[in-house]
Each structure stands twice: as structure tokens, then as C-alpha cells.
Amino acid sequence: MELSLQENNEEGCIPEFSVSEMNQMREKIETMSKFNQIEVLRILHNYNDDVILNENKYGVHINLSEVKPEIIEKLKKYISYVNTQEITLNQVEKQKENFKNTYFTKDIKK
């Protein structure tokens, strides 16, 4: 999925989100797994009248500067959710590995 940005939308209004915020969102979405990117597309597809999805053989392209602020907020919440979920899963995996090394390794000192 590729997201593009413009500093102003067609009406010449400055978006409520800064260009750096939009770039960070774009980068985070582009580095997400395919599953999570599809969820982002589902969020955007729910607002089909307000969001233009351009699809070609290379993926789906969305101009974030033309997306309403309410939709951007939903995307930000989803990105935050995915980040939190990833951090939690990594912590659980690390803890699981520690337990495995502590309690389930053979004691060679016999």
C-alpha cells in the first residue's frame, strides 16, 4: 500500500495534521504486515464516499491530505493499537523465552 501526501488539498485549505505527522503515519502503515494494511484499507473503505482509493498492479494508493480529519484520527487509533499489540506480544515472547531458559533447560552440572 502506498500513501501519498500533498501540503494542501484541492480547496487550498491547510490540513489539520502536519506534513510530518502524515509522513509518520504513511511510514508506519507501509511497514505494517499485510494483514494490518488490509485492516487499514477496511477502515478507509468504510468511508468510501469520502476517500478515493486508487488501485493498480503495484498496490492501493491513497492521498492522505484529501482524507477527512475524523478518518485520520481513526487511522491513528488503529496504528496506536497495532503498536501496543506488537509491544505486548514482544514482551510476552521475551518472558516466555526467559521462563523456558530458566525452568526447562537441562542442568549439565550433575
C-alpha positions as CSV (number, residue, x, y, z in Angstrom):
1,M,0.0,0.0,0.0
2,E,1.4,3.4,-0.9
3,L,0.2,6.6,0.6
4,S,0.9,10.0,-0.9
5,L,0.8,13.4,0.7
6,Q,0.3,16.9,-0.5
7,E,0.7,20.0,1.7
8,N,-2.7,21.5,0.6
9,N,-5.9,19.8,-0.6
10,E,-7.7,21.0,-3.7
11,E,-9.6,23.7,-1.9
12,G,-6.3,25.2,-0.8
13,C,-7.1,24.5,2.9
14,I,-4.2,23.5,5.1
15,P,-4.9,20.1,6.6
16,E,-5.3,19.8,10.4
17,F,-2.4,17.4,10.6
18,S,1.1,18.4,9.9
19,V,3.0,17.0,7.0
20,S,5.5,15.3,9.4
21,E,2.6,13.6,11.2
22,M,1.1,12.4,7.9
23,N,4.6,11.2,6.8
24,Q,5.0,9.2,10.0
25,M,1.5,7.7,9.5
26,R,2.4,6.7,6.0
27,E,5.7,5.1,7.0
28,K,4.1,3.2,9.8
29,I,1.3,1.9,7.6
30,E,3.8,0.9,4.8
31,T,5.9,-1.1,7.3
32,M,2.9,-2.9,8.8
33,S,2.2,-6.5,7.9
34,K,-0.1,-7.2,5.0
35,F,-2.9,-8.2,7.5
36,N,-2.7,-4.9,9.2
37,Q,-2.6,-3.0,5.9
38,I,-5.8,-4.7,4.8
39,E,-7.4,-3.6,8.1
40,V,-6.3,0.0,7.3
41,L,-8.0,-0.4,3.9
42,R,-11.2,-1.7,5.6
43,I,-11.2,1.4,7.7
44,L,-10.8,3.6,4.7
45,H,-13.3,1.6,2.7
46,N,-16.0,2.3,5.3
47,Y,-15.8,5.9,4.2
48,N,-15.9,5.1,0.5
49,D,-17.8,8.3,-0.3
50,D,-15.1,10.4,1.4
51,V,-11.9,8.5,0.5
52,I,-10.6,7.9,-3.0
53,L,-8.7,4.6,-3.3
54,N,-6.6,4.3,-6.4
55,E,-5.6,0.7,-7.1
56,N,-3.2,-0.7,-9.7
57,K,-1.0,-3.7,-10.0
58,Y,1.5,-2.2,-7.5
59,G,-1.0,-1.7,-4.8
60,V,-3.5,0.7,-3.4
61,H,-2.7,4.4,-3.4
62,I,-4.4,6.9,-1.1
63,N,-3.8,10.7,-0.9
64,L,-3.9,11.3,2.9
65,S,-4.1,15.0,2.5
66,E,-7.6,14.6,1.0
67,V,-8.8,12.4,3.8
68,K,-11.1,14.0,6.5
69,P,-9.5,14.6,9.9
70,E,-12.1,12.2,11.5
71,I,-10.8,9.4,9.3
72,I,-7.2,10.2,10.0
73,E,-8.0,10.0,13.8
74,K,-9.4,6.5,13.3
75,L,-6.3,5.5,11.4
76,K,-4.1,7.0,14.2
77,K,-6.1,5.0,16.8
78,Y,-5.6,1.8,14.7
79,I,-1.9,2.4,14.3
80,S,-1.6,3.0,18.1
81,Y,-3.5,-0.2,18.7
82,V,-1.2,-2.2,16.4
83,N,1.9,-0.7,18.0
84,T,0.6,-1.5,21.5
85,Q,-0.3,-5.0,20.5
86,E,3.2,-5.5,18.9
87,I,5.0,-4.3,22.1
88,T,2.8,-6.5,24.3
89,L,3.4,-9.6,22.1
90,N,7.2,-8.9,22.1
91,Q,7.2,-8.6,25.9
92,V,5.2,-11.9,26.3
93,E,7.6,-13.7,23.9
94,K,10.6,-12.4,25.8
95,Q,9.1,-13.5,29.1
96,K,8.2,-16.9,27.6
97,E,11.8,-17.3,26.4
98,N,13.1,-16.4,29.9
99,F,10.8,-19.0,31.5
100,K,11.9,-21.6,29.0
101,N,15.6,-20.9,29.7
102,T,15.1,-20.7,33.5
103,Y,12.9,-23.7,34.1
104,F,13.1,-26.0,31.1
105,T,16.8,-26.3,30.2
106,K,18.7,-29.4,31.3
107,D,21.1,-28.9,34.2
108,I,24.5,-30.1,32.9
109,K,26.2,-29.8,36.3
110,K,25.3,-33.3,37.6
